[in-house]
Amino acid sequence: MIWVNQIVQGLLLGGYYALIACGLSFMYGVMRIINIAHGSFAILAAFALWELSSRFAISPFAGLAAILPLLAMVGWILQRAVLDRSARGGTLVPILSTFGLAIMIDNLLFQQFGADTRSLAPYLDTLSYDSWSLTDDIYIGKLAAMIFAAAVVLLGGLQLFLGHTQLGRSIRATAADPDTVGLIGVNAKRVNAAAAAIAMVTVGVAGAFLAMRATFNPYAGPLQLIFAFEAAVIGGAGSLWGTLGGGIVLGVAQSIGAQIDPQGFLIAGHLVFFVVLFARLYAGNGGFAGAMRNLRRRLV
């Protein structure tokens, strides 16, 4: 039963990883841009919520409703002022631009808040530790279940939005052919800015739940970016439901790894990521044997 409990906890953890990976995968799927500042924006949202809760006694959920429109505006401005301009310089320039932006955000947060860790758990009453008991060995945290449900609702909502709204269809058309989509009356720049705003909203939701379920500090962004990147790659970058699957696989791997060895939490997740990455890069030609041949050629 211990292993069953670890799998259940890993599945719930995967809900958070799907949330943090959602915006990264969405932005890559639409604009083919990897936002290196993705994790730093999540931490920025976490600190904004913590500031509202600690200074003004505002509930984290009420605070989230207040900061999400601001994050959407930030995403719009980021796309129009930085990403759109840097994308004209090739694939590498947006990565370097967002890398510099991440460093700036991290250091500004450090300057403002110091290196101490913080959490929104004290402002959630009993939600942070309440759970349901399925058996004597299996417990489901109410907050963890809420996060998983939020991931399903968010990803499902985005899927419906892309398939059943005018803006959603415009986003899909722009992702498929950004150069000629203007021939059917779609403004690619505005569509990309709207997509960046949506991605930033998902980042805000992920940052809020990170602050509720764990501690965070100004330099926690890069680790969240790694988790998001691994979940997106495992599930297939650009695939919304694949992101949920990738998050679950990563969460279960980390949970099982932690059960095997206390230091196995991160190692197991990284190992699964590299196995999937290896399979995607090499196993397309001739299976595992072909993968080994391709790898040997590259090394030689």
N, C-alpha and C positions, 0 to 999 in steps of 0.2 A: 504493500500500500504506500510505502514511502516513495517509490518510484512513480506511482500514479499521481501522488500529490505534487511531485516535482514537475511532472508533465502539465498538470492543471495550472500550477503557478507560472510555468513557462508560457503556456498559452495566453494567460492573462497579461503577462509581461509583453508578449508579442503585440497586444493591442496598443500599448504605448509606442512601441517601435514602429508600428504601422502609422500612427499619428505623426510622429516626428519625421517619418520618411515620405509622408503624403505630399507635402509641398515641394520637396526636392524632386520627387519623381514627376509630379505634375509640371513643374517648370521645365524639367529636361524634356518631357514628352511634347510640350508645346513649342519651346524655343531652342531646344538642344543646348541649354546653358546649365552648367553645374554651379550652383550658388554656394561658394565656400563659406559665406557668412551666414548660412542657414542656421547652424547651431547657435551662433552668437545672437542672432535675432530672437531665438527661442529663450535664451537666457535674459535678453533685454526685456522681453514680455514678462518673464518670471519676476524680475526685479521691479517692474512697473506695478504688477499686482501686489507684490510684497509691500511696496511703498504705500499703496492705497489702503491696504489692510492694517499696516502698523501705525500709520499716521492719522488716518481718518476713520478707522474701524469699519471700512467697507468690506462686505463679504467678497471673497475671491470670485464668486460666480457673478455677482453684480459688477465687480471691477472688470471682469472679462468682457462683459457686454459693453463696457465703456471704452476699453482699449482696442477692441477688434476693429472698429471703424478707423481708428488712428493708424493701426497697422496696415489696413487696406490702403490708406492714403500713402503710407511709407512705401508700400510695394509698387504703387502706381508711379510715384516719383522716382524710385530706384530704377524702374524699367526705362522711363523716359529720359532720365538725366544721366544714368550710368550704363546700364546693360545694353540699351539700344545703340548708344554711341560706341561702346567698346566692342560690340559684336561686329562692327564694320572692319575692325582690325584683325579678324580671324578668330579661331577657336580659343587660343590661349589668352587673349587679352581680357575677356570677361572673367576668366578664372583668376588672373592676377588682380583685376580690379576688385572682385569680391573678397579675395584673400587680404588685400590691403584694408578693405572695409571691416573685415572680421577683426583684424589686429586693432583697428581704431576703436571699435565697439568694446572689445575686451578691456583695453587699457583705460578707456573712459569710465567703464563700470568699476574697474579697480580703483581708479582715482576717487570716484564718488563714494563707493561703499566699502572699500578695503577688501581684505582677503578672507574675512569671516564667512562661514557658510550660513545659509539661511534656509527657511522652509515655511510653507504656508500651512503646514499641518496644525499648528496651534490655533489657527483661525477657522478650522473646519469642525469644531466641536468633537463629536465622537466618530465622525465619518472616516477620519484618518486611520482608525484602528478597529472599527466594527467589522464583523464578518459573519457569514453564514456557515454553519457546521453541517457538512454533508454526511460525514462519518466521523469516527473518533480520530482519524488521521488526516482527513481532507477538509480544509477550510477555504472558503472563497471570500476574500476581502471585498467589502462593499465598494470601496473606492476603486479597487482594481477592476471589478465588474463594470463599474460606471465608465472607466476609461476604455475598456474593450467595447462596450456598447457605443460609446462616442465614436470610436474608430469605425465601427461598422456603419453607423448612421452617416458619418461624414463622407466616407468613401462611397457608400451607396447614393448619398445625395449628390455628390459630384458626378457620379456615373449617370444619374437621371438628368442632371443639369446639362451635361454634355450631349445627351441624346435627344432631349425634348424641349430645349429652349433655343431661341434664335442666337443668343450670344454663345451658347454652348456649341452649336453647329458651326458658328463662325470660328471658334477656337479650334475645333477639329479640322476645319478646312485650312486654317492658317498653319496648323502643325503639319498637315499633309503636303502643302505646297505654298510656302510663304511668298514666293516670288510672283506667282500668277494669280493669287487669290483676289487681288485688286480688280481683276477683270470682271468679277461678279459683284462688285460694289462693297467689298469688305476692306476696311482700313486696318491693315496688318499691325500698324504701330499701336493703335488704340486697343485692338484685341490682345496683343501681347501685354500691354499695360494692365488690362483687366485681368488677364491670367496671372500676372505677377501679384496683383492685389489679392486675388483669391488664394494664391500660394502663401502669401504673408499672413492671411487670416488663419490658415491651417497651422502655420508656425506658432501663432499666438495661442491657439488651443493646446498645442503640444507643450509649449512652454508653461502654460498654466497647470497642466496636469503633472508635469515634471516637478514643479514647485510644491504641488500638493502631496505627491507620493514619495518624494525624496528631498535631499538637501541639494543646494546649488551654490555656486560662487562665481565671481566674474570670469574665471577661466574654464568654466565647465562646458563652454560652447563647442570646442573642437571634439571632445568625446561624444557629444550628442550628434555632431556631424558624422562621425565615424559610424555610429549605430544606424543613422538614417541612410547613409551610403550603403552599408552592408545589407540592410533590409531591402532597399530598392534594387540592388544588384541581384540578390537572391531571388526576389520575386519577379524581376524583369523590369528594368527601368522604363518608365512611361506607362506601365500597367497599374491601374488603381487597385483592382482586386488582387493582382499579383503582389502589390505592396503589402496587403494584409497577410497573404500567405508567407511572404518573405519575413515579415515581422514575427509571425508565429514560429517559423522555423528557427529564426535567430534566438527568440526568447526561450524556446524549449531546449535548444542546444546549450544555452548559457545556464539554464536551470539544472539540467542534467550534469553539466560540467562542474557546477558548484557542489553538487551532491557527491561527485567522485573525489574532488579535491577542492579545498577552499580557494585555491588560486586558479581553479579551472573555469571559473565563470567567464572571464574574457577570452581565455585561450580556446575554449570550445566554440564560442561564437566566431572567432577569427578563423578557426580551422574549417568550420562549415562554409564560411564565406569564401575562403580560398579554394575549397573543393568545387563549389558551384562556379566560381569564376574560372577555374581551370577547365571545367567541363564546357562552359559557354565559349571559351576562347579556342579550345583545341579539339574537343570531342566531336565536332561536326563532321570531320573528315576521317572516316575509318574507325570510329569508336575510340576506346582507350588505347589500342595499339597505334592507331593513327595519331592520337594525341601525343603519345610518347615519341613517335617519329618526328612530328612537327617540333616538339620541344628540343629533341636532340639536334635537329637541323639548325634551330635558332641559337643553340649554345655553341655549336661548332662554327 
